[in-house]
Amino acid sequence: MKAKFFSIVTLLSLIIMFNSCNQSDKKDDLANNPLLQEWDTPYGVPPFDKIKDEHYEPAFEAAMAEQNENIQSIIDNEEAATFENTIEALEFSGLTLAKVSGVFYNMLSSNTSDSLQAIAQRVAPKMSAHGDEISMNADLFKKIEQVYQQKDELNLNSEQMMLLEETYKGFVNGGAKLNDSDKKRLKEINEKLSLLSLQFGDNLLAETNNYQLVIDNEEDLAGLPEGLIEAASITAEENGMSGKWVFTLHNPSVLPFLQYAENRELRKQIQTAYVNRCNNDNEYDNKDIILEMVELRIEKAQLLGYSTHAERILEDNMSKNPEAVYELLNQLWEPALNVAKQEAEMYRKMMKQDGINDELQAYDWRYYTERVRKEKYNLDEEMLKPYFELNKVKQGVFDVSGKLFDLNFTQVDNIPVYHPDVEAYEVTDANGEHVAVLYMDYFPRSNKSGGAWMSDFRGQYVHNGEKVTPIITINCNFSKPTSSQPSLLTFDEASTLFHEFGHGLHGMLSDCLYPSTSGTSVPRDFVELPSQIMENWAAEPEVLQMYARHYQTNEPIPQDLLDKMKAVGTFNQGFATTEYLAASYLDLYWHTMSEMDVTDVLAAEKAALEKLGLIPEIVSRYRSTYFSHIFSGGYSSGYYSYIWSEVLDSDAFQAFKETSLFDKENANSLKKNIFSNGHKEDPMTMFVNFRGREPQIDALLEKRGLK
């Protein structure tokens, strides 16, 4: 075929015509993009049934462009900079971008695909650059600084003052005061970090999904509960291995296997696979990513005037600096390690009684913990699970939330959901007024991140005089129902549901003006207080009698089991506290470096934990290569937050123990000062307003049996 040639004039005419048509088509596409339209759905939830993968990138582009226009309007405003025309205008400049991001990033965690992961890789540098262009915009910062310099004369309320302080600080730490050369380098660092963080998480999901322990000899199932065996059989069927049993590295599979499997060699195999995720020198290896991220974080911190990444991050937390974090961890480490050593000695004796002369290993710990629980306390976790059926636990969470905060939860079937497993609820107050929409997503999937978390598709705020209500989502990874029984939880899993629901309540009950100060938008070491305090109710006998009912007979959990649960309350806390603290120290190890002199991730990790005196029988709760909290989540330099917040929640819950579990005065104060208050005030002020004094560590030590 001959090539067809056009004259320059004809070619230019075609280009103009094409561009004109293309622009028209693009406008039509954007006008029909469901992410950019007003959501004509019940309660304004995302129209999941209409959103397709191809909608995301154009929506991100349009939303970023819209925010840029809004920001240019702030800059072009010839009136003197005020809180309203600068700080508030900036705060609401990106509502469309927040709307698009809320859907996309929740789907990326809860219902991902190769397509979404590819989109994330393309969008990440654009979003990073967009954020940098805003935070390093000299003309915009000049206006913000003008408002900040007159803050004491503006008669702002506490929430407005907090927004102003955080906005100013955010711009300074975003590079607003850097010279042009350093700004350019900071942009490069931010873009690279955003991509590395995504890759870390993608690698972990793929590596977790890739492993299977396949059992074809029924004798190797000895000791395993029937429900776990049935679930493994279903997994095998789904993978085309009928007649076999498949165990995975998802927690509902691997953890009970380590607890109950009598076959020590198989425990070793699955434990080894679990602790070596993303450490197998394959395409999913995270070691080089860690080294690069740590080095970039050091460089970024020092560009911004800090010695270390931890110093930069912790300045905005309750702790304020690494020294305060180390002070707390050091108070707990020695007593926890001493208890853990006593536990290890007990397990060694049991191994010898079993005729095993080998050393106690990490893959033995959970197995002998369960043995001791059964033999010493006459309590087997399998005895408890029939009383923790998922729907009953969920109802227990609803009932506790109702008693404390006068909330009602009604399941609704007329709104879109993003997966058939997902349940949707309308949340109303005592007057029947709409409070929030709540999505509940309980079960593991190959395209869903592991663990448990709360997020939102839309946070709460007030805009143009109208309160915008939140759309909250809670994700867990519990065992799915089988043909013979419903989803039965361990007590730890039941506590997890209470925990995540605490985060959910923090979002649902929010009563703030601004997106940046509402709900869970609080310092990292305060955000776990609302979640962890809810766990306290989960364990109270009075509450257990409400929701812990046998899934077949509906009989409440008997008193003898309650007595055993109480007796075993601080059992294994040496291990639980030590493995957690080890991970907290590991986080700080990576982020208190002022220069990067590490070339071997494993050797550095080993040296750091040995320096602590961590016994080899205990593995840090997260090893570096799968420590997603700090390398692909928002907890870098902040994993200690759980124990910091546990000091707060243990002390705060004492207010109810000193009165009654559902004391209305305490509940109203907890709602007003903590759950509804967002980041209107300094967190310590909020705690003192509730408790009447600063927190004390005694209640935590007692709860963990470490006093």
N, C-alpha and C positions, 0 to 999 in steps of 0.2 A: 504494500500500500504506500502511496506517495504521501509525504508529509504535506500539510496544507499551510501556506504562508499567508500572513496578513500584513497589510501596510501598517505603518506606525499609527496613523490616524485611526484606522479601523481597530487596531489593537487597543488603543487608549479608550476608544468608544466602548468596546466590549468590557474593559476593566471597570470603567465608570458604571456601566449598566449592571455588571455583576456585583460590584460593591453596593450599589443602590439596592439591588434585590436582596443581597446578603444581609444588609443592615435591616431591611424590612422584615426578612425572615427571622433575624435575631430578635427584633423587638417582639414579633409574634410569639417566638419561643419563650421569651422571658415573661410575657404577659400570661402565657399558659403554664408557666412553671409553678407547680403547686407549692414549692418552698417559698415562693415570693408572693403568693396570693394571700388574701385574708382567709384564714382557715374557717370555712363555714361548716364546722363540725360541732358536736356537743361539747361545750366547755372550751372550745377553741383548741382542741388537741391536734397533734399533727395528723394529716390525712395519709396514714401509712399505706393505705390501699391505692393511693394515686402516685406516690413518690417512687420514682425509678432512679437507678444509679446515674443515668445520664443527666439528671436534673441537678446533681450536686455542684459540679464545677461551674456551670453558668450562674448558679445561685450564689456561690461564693464570690465570683467575680463581680456580679451586680451589687451584692451587699457591701463588698469592700469599696466599690466605686461610690455607692451611696454615702457611706461613712466619710469618705474623703471629701465629698461635696459638703456634707454637714460641718466638717471641721474647717473647710475653707470659709464657710459662712461665719464661723466664730472668728477666724482671723481677720476677715474683711469688715467685720462690724466696727464702725468708726466710733461707736460709743465707748466710754471708759470701761475697762474690764471689771465685771462684777461677778459675784458668786453665781448669779442666775444665768447671765449671758455667756459665761465661760465654763465654770465647773459643772453646773447642772447640764448645760448644753452639751458639753463633752460626754458626760455620763450617759446621756440618752442618744448619742450620735450613732451608736452601733446596734440598735435594737434588732434590725433585720439580720445583721451578721450573727448576733447572739442566737436568733431564731434558727438560722440555717445550721450553725455550729452545734446547737443543742441536739438537733436531730442526727446530724452526721456522726458526731463523735460517740453518741450513745449507741448508734447502730454499729459503729466500728468495734465497740466493746461487746455488745450483746448479740449481734446478728451479722457478723462480718462475712466477707467473701473475698476472693482474689481481686475482684473488681474494686471493692471498697478500699482494700489495702493499697491497690495501685493508685487510686484517687488520692488517698491520704498522703502517699509519697509525693504526688504532684502538688497537692494543696499546701503541704507543710511549709515549704520554702516561701510560698506566696504569702501565707498567713504570717510567717515570721517577719518577712520584709514589710508587710503592711503594718504590723505592730511597731516595728522599728521606725518606720517613716513617721508614725504618729508621735512616739515617745521621744524622738530626736528632732522633732520639728521646732526649730528655734523661734519662729514667730508665735507658735502656739504656746510654747513654754514661757515666753516673755509675758504673755497675758496671764498665765497661771501664776507666775511668780508675782505679778502685780497684785493679784488677789491675795496670795499667801502673805505678802508683806503687810497687808492691812487686816489680817485675820482677827486681831484682838478688838478692832473697832467695828466689826461687821454684825455683832449681835446674833451670831449663829447658835442654833441649838446643838446639842451634843452630837447628833448624827451628822448634821451639816459640817461641823468642825472635823469630825472623823473623816468624812469624805474628802474635805479639803486637804487635810494632813496626808491621807493616803495617796491622793492624786499627785500632790507635790512630790512626795517621797518616791512614788512610782516612776515619775518622770526623771528624777535625779538618778535613780538606780537603773533606769532604762537608757541612760546615756545622754540625757539632755545637756549636761554641762561639759561633755567631752569635746575635744577639738575634732576637726573634720577627719583627720587620719584615724583617730581612735574610734570615732563613730563608724567609719567604714569597716574597721576590723571587728567591732562589736556586732555589726550586722552579719558579717561572715560567720562569726562564732554562733550566733543565735540560730542562723539557718542550719548550720551543720548539726547543732545539738538537737534541733527539732527532728531532723531526719534520723539521727542515731537513736533517739528515744523511741521513735516509731519502729525502727528495725529491731531494736532490743525486744520489744513486746511481740512483734510478729514472729521472731525467732523462737521465743518461749512458747507461744501458742502452738507453733508447728512441731517443736521438739516434744512437747507434752502429748500432742495427738499422735505422734509417730510411733510411740512405744506401746508394745503389747506383750504382756506375759501370757502365753498360751499354754494351757494345761489340758492334756488329753488322758491323763491317768487319774481316775477318781480318787485314788488313795492320797494323792497330793492335795486334796481339798480338806484333809483332816483338820478339825478344829474350827473351820469357817462356818459362820452362821448360815442358815438356809436362805435367808433373804439375799445375802451377798452372793451365794452360789447361783441362785436363780438369776440375779442381775448379770452375773458373768456369763451365764448361758445365753441370755438375751443378746448381750454384746457380741458373743461368738456368732449367733445366728445372723445378726445384722452385718457381720463381716464375712459371711459365707463360710463359716466354720462350724456347721451343725454337728452336735455331739461333743463339742469341746467347751472350754471355759476360758474367757478372755478377761484379764484384769489390766487396768490402765493406770496412768499416773494422775488421773483426776482424783481429788481427795475422797469422794465417796467410795472409790474402789481401793486405792492404795493404802489409805490409813487403816481401815478395818482389816485389810489383808495383813498388815504388819502387826496388828493387835492379836489376831486369832490364829494365823496359819502355823501349824505345828512343824511344817517342813522348813527347817532353818535355812537350807540352801536357797529355797525360793524366796524367802524373806530377804536374804542377802541380795539376790538378783534384782528384785523390784526396788529395794532401798537404794542400791547402787545406782540404778537408772534414775531414780527420783533426785538424788543429791548431785548427779552429774548432768542435769539438764543444761543444755547450751554450753557444755564443756567437753565436747566429743570431737573437736577438731574437724567438724563437718561444716556444711553450708549454714547451719544454724548456731554456730559457735559465737558466744558473746564476749569472749575475753578481749579481743582487739577493740571492740566497741567500748568496753569499760575503760580501757587505758586512754582512748581518745576522748571520751566524755569527761573523765576526771581532769585530764590536762586542759581541756577547753574551759572547764568550770573554774579552774585555778586562774587561768589567763583572764577570764571574764571578771572574776572577783577583783583581781588586781588592777584591771583597767578602771574599775569603778571605785578604787581606793581602799579595798579591803585586803587583808593578808590571805584569807582563805574563803572558800565557798561557804563554809559553815558560818563564818562571821557575818557574811552578807545575808544569808537566809535567816539566821536566828535573831538578828537585830529586830525583826518585825514580830517575833514570837514572844510568848510570855517569858520564856527563859532568858531572852536578850543576848546571850552569848554562850559559846561552847563550855566555858568553865562551869556555868550553872547546871548545864546538862550532865557533865561529868560528875558534879557533886551529888546529884540525885542518883545516878546509876551506881556510883561507888558506894553509896549508903546501902544499896540493895544487893550488890554483887557478892560480897563475902558471905552474908547469911544465906543467900540462895545457893551458892556453890557448896557451902558446907552441908546443907540439907540434901543437895543432889548427890554428894559423895556418900552420904548415909544410905540414900536410896540405891545407889550402885552396889554398895556392899551387900545389901539385902538381896539384890538380884543375883549377885555372884554365888551366894549361898544356895539359892534356888537352882541355879544351873548345875552346881555340883551334886545336888540331890537328884537331878535329872540324869546324872552320869556324864555331863558335858564338862570336860576339863579345859576347854578353850577359854580365852579371855572373853569377858563381856564385850559385845560389840553394839554399835548404834542400831543395827537391825534386830537386836534382841530386846531393846529397851521397852518398846510399846507392848511387846508380847508378854514380858514378865510384869510390867505394870498391870496388865489385865489379869494376869494370874494372881498377883497379890491382892488386887481389888476383890477378886472372887474368893480367895482362900482366907485372907485376913479379915475382910469386911463382909464376906458373904454377899457381895454385890457384883453382878455381872452386868455390863452395859446392855447386853441383850435382854436382861430382865426389865430394863427401863424403857427400851424403845417402843414396846406396845402402848405405852402411856404417852408417847410424844408423836402422835400422828399429825402430819403436817397441818391439816385443816383445823384441828383442835388447838394446836400451838398458835396458828394464825389468829383464831378466835380469841385465844388468851391475850395476845398482843392487843387486839382490838379492844377487849374488855378493860385491860389495864389503862390503855390510852383514853377510853371513855370515862373511867372513874377519876382519872387524874385531870383530864383536860376537857371533859364534856364533848368528846368527838363521837360521831357516828360514821360507820363505814357501810356503804351499800354497793354491792356488785352491780355493774351495769354492762349490758351486752350490746348496746346500740352505738358504741364508739369503736373506731378502728384500733387494732392492735398490730404489733409488728411481727408476731409469731403466735401460732395456735396455743402454745403453752402459757401465754401471758394472760393474766387476769387484770381487769380494770375496775376501780372503785371510785365512787363519788364520796368525798369526805364532807360532812356537814357539822355545824356546831349545835349547841343545845336548842337554838331557836330555829333550826332547820335551814340556816343560811349556808350557802356553798362556801367551802373553805379551800378545797384542792381536789385534784384528780390524782389517784395513786395507781401506778402500774406495779404488779408483782410478777416476777419472772424467776421461778424456783429451781429449774433443773439444768444440768450440764448439757452442752451441745458441742460438737466439734468446732463450730464457728462462734463460740462464746468464750470469753476470757474466764479463767479460773478464779476461785475465791468468791468473795461476797462484797457488794458495794451498793451505795446509794448514789443517785445522781438526779438531775432534773432536766426535763425538756424545756421548761420555762421556770425561772425563779419568780419570787414575789417582789413587787415594787408598786409604786403609785406613779401614774403618768397622766398628765393633763387632768389631774383631779380625780382620776378613777383608779381604784385598787385592782391591780392585775394579780390574779390568783395563780398559785404554783401548780405545775404538773410534775409530779415526783415519780421516780422509778427506783425500785428495790430489786437487786439481782442477787441470787444465791446459786449454789451448785449442790443441791440435795439429791439423794437417791430418788430415781423415778419410781412410781408405782409399778408393781409387777402384776402378773395374772392372779397371784395368790394373796397379795397384800398391798395396802396403800403405801404411800411414802411415809416411812417411819424414821424419825430423827433420833440421833443421840442427844443427850442433854446439852452437850457442847453446841450442837447444831441448833437446838432450840434457843440457846442463849445468843447464837449468832443472829437469828431472826429478830430477837428483841433488840440486839445491838444495832443492826441496820435500820430497824424501825425507829430507833432513837434519832439516827441521822435524818430519817424521813420526817419525823415530827419537827425536827429543827427547821426543815424546809417548809413543811405544811403550816406551822404555827407562826411563821415569820410575819412581823407587822412593822415593816420598814418602808422608807421612802425610795431608796435607791437600790438598783441591782448589786452594786459593789459593796453594800453594807448589809444586805438582807440574808436571811437563812444561814447557810453554812459558810458564808464568806467571812470567816473569822480566822485568827491565827491558827496554824496547824496544831499547836499543842493545847488548843482550847476546843477544837472542833470535835474531839473524841469524848468530851464531857457529856453532852446530851445522849450520845449513843451508849456509852458505858454505864451511865447511871441507870438506864433501862434494864440492863442485865441483872441488876440487883433485885428487881421485882421478879424476874424469871425464876430465881432460886428460893424465894420466900415460900415456906410451907403454905401460908394462907393463899398465895397466888397459885401455887402448884395444885392445890385442891380445886381451883377454878378451871384450869385448862388441861392438867395432866390426867386424862381419862383413857381407859383402855379402848382401843379402836374397835374391839368386838363387843364388849359388854357395856361400855360407857361408864364403868365403875371408876370412881376417883382413885388416884394412886394411893395404895394402902399405907397406913401409918408406919408399918415396919420398914417399907422401902424409903419413906421419908426420913426415918431415923438413920437408916444406912447411908443415905445421901448426905445427911448432916455429919455423920461420923467420918465419911470419906472426903469431907469438904476441902481439907488442906492437903490431902494425899497427892503425891506427885508434883507438888508445887515447886520443889527444888528443881526438877527437870523443866517444868513449864516456864518458870521465871528465868532460869539460866539460859535456856535456848533463845528466849526472847531478848534478854539483855545482851547476849552475844551478838545478835543481829544489830542491835542498837549501837553497840560499840563498833561493829564493822562499818556501819553507815558513817559514823564519825571518823573512823580511820581514813576512809576514802576522801572525806570532805574537810578534814582539818590540815591537809597538806598545803604547804605554802610553795612547794616546788615539786615537780613531777620527777621522781627518781625511781619509779617502779617500772619494770619491764616484764615481770612475770606475775600475773594476777594470782595464781594459785599459791606461789611461794609467799607473796606478800600477805594474802589472807591467812595462810597457815601461821606465819610469824606473828601476826597481829593477835590471833586467838590464843596461841600458845603463851604469849606475853601476859594475857589475862589470867592464864591458868585453867582455861577450859579443858575439862577432862575429855579424852578422845572418845569416850562412849556417848557423848552428846554432840550432835551436829548443830551448828547455828541454825536457827529457824529458817533463815534464808542464806544460802551461799551467794557469793557475788554474782555468778553467772545467771541466776534466776531471781535476783533481788529486784523484782519489778517495781516495788514501792519507790525505790530510790533512783532507778535508771530508766523507767518508763512511766512512772506515776508522779505524784506531786510531793513525795515525802523525802526528797534528798535533804540530808541533815536533820530530818524530822521524824525518823522512825521511833525515836524515844517518846514521841508524843503520846503513845498509848499508855505508857506507865506514868508519865507526867499527868495525863488526864485521869488515870486511875487514882492518883492521890486526891485529885479534886472530887471525883465521883464517890469514892469511899467515904470521904468526909461529908460531902453534901448529902448522901443517903442517910447518914446518921441523924440528920434532922427529922427524917420520917421514923427512924427507929426510936427516937426519943419521944415521939408523939404517937402516930399511927401510920400504917402504910399508905393510906389514902387521905391523910390529913388535908383538909381543903385549904387551909391557910398556907401551908407549905407548898401545896400543889399550885395554887394561884401565884405565889411568889416565884416558884421555879419557872412557871410559864412566863411571867412578866420579865424576870431578870435574866433568864437564860434562853429558853426556847423561842421566845418571840422577839428577842432583843437584837438579833443579828450581831453586827459589829458597830452598834451605835456608840458604845463606850469601851473603855479599856477593859479587857477580860477580867483582870484582878478586881476591878471596881464592881463588875457585874457579880463575881463570885461573892465578894464581901457584902454586897447588897442583899444577896440571898442568905448567906450563912451567918452574917454578923461579924465575921472575922476572916483572916487569911487561912488557907488550908493547912492542915497538919498531917504528917505522914503516918501517925500511929494507926489509924483505921486501916490503911493499906497493909501495913506489916501484919496486923492481926488477921485480916481477911486471907492473906496468903500463908499464914502460919510461919512467918519469918521473924516474929518479934523476939 
